[in-house]
Amino acid sequence: MITTNKLSLNAAKSNYMLFTNTRIPNNSNILKIGGTIIERKKCVKFLGIHLDEISSSIYAIKRGKRIVPKAYLRTLYFTMVHPYPTYGIPIWGAAYNVHKRSLFILQKRIIHIINGSKYNDHKNPMFHKLHVLKLDDIYKVQVAKLVVKHKQNSLPLPLQTLFISNSDLHNVT
């Protein structure tokens, strides 16, 4: 067990993932912490969310763009990529942009590939043309849905009791 800044890390229970657009053999990167070799994983469960190397999905879309119509590439995006960043987004979506930046860059890259556009083309029209929401917009929609469900008392009880309405806090006379 390694301790720094009063935080402890159990290297034996740790693992790592690589997010890249190039193929890297499993044995080419060796990471050690305090003499313990950290295992590379292709899928990791983190706070109940399974993360995988999304780049393989990007690769599939990129390879398919020459033979598959744009509408099918959009469908591939919604089946192979979209579920990963959107799962649990009401919980992690309010994080600082610096933490979400890499996911948004991947999303923009996929939209660029599907549209077959130049690298420096403005991405907003591409998102609009494909009817794809940007990561922050997905977060806003999901939080709005959560609020509506709360107002309708249709959330599971443990979630329903997490929220307090302003009208319950302030007496309006």
NORPEUR-V152923 format. One record per helix or strand of 2 or more residues. SS is the DSSP state (h for helix, s for strand). FROM is the first residue (numbers start at 0). TO is the last residue. Records with the same first field share a line. If there is no record, write none. Layout:
SS=FROM-TO, FROM-TO
This chain:
s=1-3, 6-8, 14-15, 30-32, 35-39, 42-45, 48-51
h=10-12, 54-63, 69-85, 88-91, 96-114, 123-129, 134-150, 156-159, 165-168
